[in-house]
């Protein structure tokens, strides 16, 4: 048994009461620890499906740290004889014979409505595997419900308030800026077009930062490389020393 926080233990217990549940909990709450406990309690092999090689490797490392041997299945990498496998969905989707699994854990399960996920999950269910999903954001921008993938219930074992009180997450101070004029900006895939909205969402970030957090460090998330550079320019204009970070830096 892992040493779980109370809400993580609640999650493990609640997840065992449903055939194909979806665990919904905030980022940073420790969903991977819950998944590891489910894997330790499973009566057979476990496959954890993820969408990026970095997360595949990170998941395997975390499971090993929890005392569970975990292999990696991705392009050019194959597991040995580990009871658990962290697997890339892209690799698994191309396999004619799926790795054996008693339990399948779908990380970032809001992605499970995608064709590759649906195909793999359906095949595992036909093999008799139990499927559990993990996500912090169960609502998709395209409006597709995850019940279509076969998740039959939602388990929400904790709240932001509980995590703040327990010191698991830091309670944020929030300031809301003026709402930008987004008239004429198109919606693509349920969200604003980043290339069109970038010129509108710049504002006086540098000035606001100097006033609100004069001794702090800031991270500003942008919707494109050009947007990041424009934000860095605003910080520079405010007398700060910014860095626009992208895949080339």
Protein Blocks (a to p, Z undefined) as FASTA:
>chain_A
ZZddfklmmmmmmmmmpfbdcddddehilpmmmmmmmmmmpgcdcddddfbfklmmmmmm
mmmmnopacddddehiacfkbfbdcddfklmmmpmbdcddfbdcdehkllmmpmklmmmm
mmmmmnopacddddfblbcfklpafklnopabdcdfbdfklmmmnomaccdddddddddd
fehiaceehiacfklmmmmmnojmklmmmmmmmmbccddddfbfklmmmmmmmmmmnopa
cddddfkZZ
